């Protein structure tokens, strides 16, 4: 999860979308791409074939919704609770997220598989933030989430990764700040988590992530790019919370890029300043 010479994402280092065509009306139609609308310039009357297609899509959607809402305790199956389908690894459970922070990093996770997953997701996000490029802030972040017996090793490793030579190579000042006229972007966005091992007081959790990294600005030679990777964390229960013993990163899984138009540097820089992050919890 540390930056290296073969990656451009700084630290950890859209998918193809289903298209549904709505019927064309007199004022032109809308092609639906995922959650957004793309305006169509076509006009004309709605054909019978279009209506049949839409009816078919609606029927399929109704069937899919009915299937998704169907309970797992079908009385005709004759099975017991052990036969019910398990929820997905990061399905919502209704548990309240943590309410405390240590040096700005969420803390106070439950001693459970769910708590370990939440801790790993939040730690991955913090370790993948722009704060890691500033020495004093980096020390605060690493100390907040590290197990005492692993702190020195982790701190030395991160300090070596974020060397002055590395900062210079990616276009940052010595303190990790962005040059005048630019905005530095480094965010890690957990997509999902998976428990690999859980032993009550120890856990290994994989966090699938998407990342943003780069510098906005007209003269930037390192534009903001996206990446996909998996962070694997070994956690231990220490002093009433989950703490990091070890962290590694591997590439992917990486989806096919979508057809969204690329935003300009000014739009990206504005978005980073206006949109805050999240506390990740199930």
PyMOL commands that set and color helices and strands:
alter all, ss='L'
color gray80, all
select helices_A, chain A and resi 48-69+81-83+113-127+130-133+135-145+148-161+164-169+265-274
alter helices_A, ss='H'
color red, helices_A
select strands_A, chain A and resi 19-21+30-33+36-39+100-102+105-107+183-198+202-216+225-238+241-251
alter strands_A, ss='S'
color yellow, strands_A
deselect
rebuild
show_as cartoon
